[in-house]
Amino acid sequence: MTQESETRTTPVMDQLRQKLGEVPWVWSFLGAAVMWVIAVYVADGKGAGDMLSAAMSFSVYFVIVGIGQMFVITLGPGNIDLSIPANMALSGALAMKVMGGSDAMILVGLLAALGSGVAVGTFNYGLIRILRIPPIIATLSASFLIQSVAISYGRGLRIKPPEGLGEFMSVQLGGVPAIAVLTVGLAAIMAVVLGRTPYGRGLIAIGQNTRAAWLAGINVEVTRYLAYTLCAVFAGLTGALLAAFSGGASLNMGEEYLLSSIAVVVIGGTSIAGGRSNVPGIVGAALFLYLMVTMLNAMGAGPGMRSLMTGLIIVGVITLAGGETDT
C-alpha cells in the first residue's frame, strides 16, 4: 500500500518541482509572504494592511535599481555595477537642484537625473572597454570619482523636492501606492524588452556564450554598453525618486542599495553566472527584503543587531540562490 502510494505521488511531486523550476520567481514571493506573516504575528496581528502598503511603497526603489543591475549581471560572470550608491547620490542632488522646489521643473529635473545616469554608464563602460579594466574594479573605481563629484556638487545641499512630486510619491490607488503601480508597469516593459526584442535576446545570448553570440552576428560591445548605461539610468532615476520621497537628497542615501541591488536580482531567480534573467522575481525579492527588515524591527532588534542579521540573511540567501542558478 505504501509503495503504491509512493508510486502514485512521485510523478505528481516531480511535475510540481518541474513547474516551480519553470517559474523561479515564485520563491521570492513565497519568501515575502512568509516574512509578512511572521512580522504580523510578532506585532500581534496589528497593522497588517499598513505593513503591506509600506512594503509596496519602499520596495519600488529596490525594484528599479534591481532591474538595472539585472541587465549587467545577465552579461555573465564578473559583470556587476558597484557605482550605484554614488550614482544615486549624484543624480538625486542634481535632480533636486535643477527642480529647485518648483513643480514646473519636475520633468526637467528627472531628465537631468536620467542624463546623469547616461554619463555615468558611459564612463563606466569606457573604463571597461578602453582601459580593459575588469567591470567590478572599473565600477568600484568610478564610484569613488562619482562620489567625489557628488560631495563637491551637493555639499550642504538639502533642497526640498517640489510639492507636487512629494505628494505624488504618497498617492494611493485603491490602497495601492501609485508609484508601485508604475514600477510594476516598468518591470513589465523590461520583461518584454528582455524576452521579445533583439536586444534582450542578444543580451541573454552574450551571457550564455560571448563568442557564440558574436559569431551569430550580435554586436557584443554595443549590447554591453547599453546594459551598463541602462543600469546607471535606472540608478539615476531611483536617486531622484528617493530624494523626492525622503524630502531631499543626501550623500549616503544610496548606501544600502549596493548589496541590495545584487540581492534582489539573485533572490529573484536571475543566474549570477549570466545568461538567464527573471524580472518578476525582482519584485518579489524587493518585497522580501523590506518585509525581512520589518520583521526584525517588530522583534525589537537594535540597529546593530538588525544590520548584522540583515546582512547575514542576505548573504546566506544569495549564496544558496547562486548555487542553484549555476547548476
Buried (B, 14 or more C-beta within 10 A) or exposed (E): EEEEEEEEEEEEEEEEEEEEEEEBBBBBBEBBBBBBEBBBEBBEEEBBEEBBBBBBBBBBBBBBBBBBBBBBBBBBBEBBBBBBBBBBBBBBBBBBBBBBBEBEBBEBBBEBBBBBBBBBBEBBBBBBBEEEBEBBBBBBBBBEBBBEBBBEBBEEBEBBBBEEBBEBBEEBEEEBBBBBBBBBEBBEEBBEBBEEEEBBBBBBBBBBBBEEBBEEEBBBEEBBBBBBBBBBBBBBBBBBBBBBBBEBBBBEBBBBBBBBBBBBBBBBBBBBBBBBBBBBBBBBBBBBBBBBBBBBBBBEBEEEEBBEBBEEBBEEBBEEBBEBBEE
